[in-house]
Amino acid sequence: MILGVKKVAKKNLVIVESPAKAKTIEKILGKNFHVTASFGHVRDLPKSKIGVDVEDNFKPSYSTIRGKGDIIKTLKDLAKKSDKVYLASDPDREGEAIAWHIAQTLKLNEGEANRIEFNEITNTAIREAIKNPREIDLGKVNAQQARRILDRLVGYEISPLLWKTISSNTSAGRVQSVALKLICDLEDKIKEFIPEKFWDIKGEFENKMNLVFYKIKKKRFERVTDENIVFGVQETLKKEYEVIGSKVSKKSKNPPLPLKTSTLQQLSSSYIGFSASKTMSVAQGLYEGISIDGTQKGLITYMRTDSTRISEEAKGMAKSYILENFGKEYLGKATVKKTTAKIQDAHEAVRPTEIYLTPEKIKKDLTPDQYKLYKLIWDRFMISQLAPMEYEQFEVIVEKDDFQFRGVLNKILFDGYYKVFKDEEELPLGDFPNILEGDKLKLKKLTIKEDWTKPPARLTESSLVKKLEAEGIGRPSTYASIIETLKKREYVNLEGKSFVPTELGYEVKNILENNFKDIMDVKFTASLENDLDELEEKKKELVEVLDGFYSKLSKDLVKYKAKVEEESNRIITSDMPCPCGKGFMVMKNGRFGRYLACPDDENCKEKYSLKGINIPLEDVKKGIITVKALVEEQMRIKLGKPTDVTLENGSKLLLKLGRFGSYLESENFKEDNERLSLPGEVKKMLMNNQIEEKDGIVQLKWIMDKLQKEEEEILKNAGNCEKCGKPFKIGRGRWGKFLACTGYPECKNIKKLDKKD
């Protein structure tokens, strides 16, 4: 070393997925570490082709993801200047694969202990991870590669055939298609459901005991469907029943378990109305870190987990909080849920990293969505660590002839977790009566309610996630993208919160089920998840799993390709005559879906889109479809309906329907380019058919004039902005109307309007 020249120590490089995560971790590790982001995967299978060589042991062909070239260059430059490189992507299969791809791209030494993982972004967890690096787990990498290749084989081999059969907006997915099948099969059950009459029977006995009809001839009834039983019970009115059972037993109810990915998605949907994708997006931000009083903190543990395990450190943290805020008697014992299913990762449950960071304490630092989800996670963790609720249950059973009634009452001995959270199913509480076996109780009153059985409830996001998990299909981390794909492809519609399959969804499901039975088989799909687990555990080889799957798929593909070729030459005629007079138009598939074209399409270019028009699959099979009325109605809507509202230039406005609902457009739009949005109140009235039509003209002027006068009055009373002196205007947002300063963006003053306004 040259005298007087100080050697500059190299920093250690830590590579994570996201800038937010990098920012939080760099503040923890300090000046000797440089933390940077890869922005997720840097390599993947190409989008333009299948990228898997089936003939060469399913060898994948990875390439740099478009737009990641500069990021890779930066990572390489930083790696050269660093003393050691740590790969700190997420602690799951996907994260392991990201680390492996980065290691391959940067040409890091194979076998080097450079992979670090942590379940939470806290000082202790990060520093502990740095002390204990390990080699990349090729079992996890192969499990991820297998899933990616399997999904690619299904998507890229089957989807192009669906494009030819239906439209280019369709696709097949290894798990997505099974989820669609579950929704369609349930809808079939709902359609086939035949309501059955039943009677709900309750009896009021002496001592104000309200009991429920229980058994007849020792046989328990879920519901009474035989009216003769009703008549028989009615005969016992005012008669004495003998008490054949009377006992008090001690019981307890354990608190609910902490959250894992699937239950987080379910409760988030049920309690705060978040979609699965929104839940995971907001949770990602809470995990990666939020600025709390100027300090970047990771607020929750990793949100992709199949485990409800809690670390000893977290239990200690919860114990301290419960002792301080509730008392020793409220301290719970560890509850372990027994399961035969394999847990994908040795993670913890989703929980807060610091229980003393209560939702209310940090509310000011969170967005409304972050606060709602953090509160859900914080509450559930704290409740899970409380003591069970202890209670006594009094059960009485009375009998007359062949009929039995039963009832229970409960008395809480210790409220436990009920102090802060009560289950949705309330326990019937009351003082226990002094009733003993052998006592006689007179039936004073009967309440008999006639009802009809209901069809099974449709699946919601919450119940679909629960169903997929119960069937062992996919992984909770993939559920959000599965659900979004079903909606995006228009395979399902939402009625309220419930999924209803569309005609398109049914068509895709039927084609796949008729031609690819294994892919659409729930048990087969679940068994593949077991194969992936065994790959991770290194009990199976990658090629073995892929070959077992593809050997069946390839045979089905050969048969279906022959069918598609045959069907593509079939002509499907409609009842829509072509304006050129050369016969009825025929249905074709194009880039943007199905459409009608002239049978003489070489000389006539007339076309009508069939997008949004449900065509029964049976009609398609017969080769004759009935769409004329629907196409003409669609054309009328596209042209717009005349209204009684006119512009200052004299042009009449047409009512049209667009992506975001109804709007007004000038009849001379090409010349004057005039288009007006409609207030939410008017859109609502149109949806509810509260706007009258006279002689084909929509009567909008009265309501538009009324709203304009009301708004003019509001602005007159509001005066000018007290901050800048400029006038206000009426704004419309998620929560209704508000006053907004016209000086925006210089002045951002807004004011709420009273409800009377």
Secondary structure, DSSP 8 states (H G I E B T S, - for coil): --TT-------EEEEES-HHHHHHHHHHH-TTEEEEE--S-SEE--SSS--EEGGGTTEE--EE-TT-HHHHHHHHHHHHT-S-EEE---SSHHHHHHHHHHHHHHT--TT---B---SS-SHHHHHHHHHS-B---HHHHHHHHHHHHHHHHHHHHHHHHHHHHT-TT----TTHHHHHHHHHHHHHHHHH----EEEEEEEEEGGGEEEEEEEETTEE-SSB--HHHHHHHHTTTTSEEEEEEEEEEEEEE-----B-HHHHHHHHHHHH---HHHHHHHHHHHHH-EEETTEEE--B--S--S-----HHHHHHHHHHHHHHT-GGGB--------SS--SS----B-BS-TTS-TTTTGGGS-HHHHHHHHHHHHHHHHHTB--EEEEEEEEEEEETTEEEEEEEEEEEE-GGGGT---SS---B-------TT-EEEEEEEEEEEEE-------BHHHHHHHHHHHT-S-HHHHHHHHHHHHHTTSEEEETTEEEE-HHHHHHHHHHHHH-TTTT-HHHHHHHHHHHHHHHTTSS-HHHHHHHHHHHHHHHHHHHHHHHHHHHT---EEEEE-TTSSSEEEEEEETTEEEEE-TTTTT---EEE-TT----HHHHHHTEE--HHHHHHHHHHHH-EEEEEE-TTS-EEEEEEETTEEEEEETTHHHH--EEE--HHHHHHHHTT-S-EETTEE--HHHHHHHHHHHHHHHHHH-B-TTT--BEEEEEETTEEEEEETTTTT---EEE--TT-
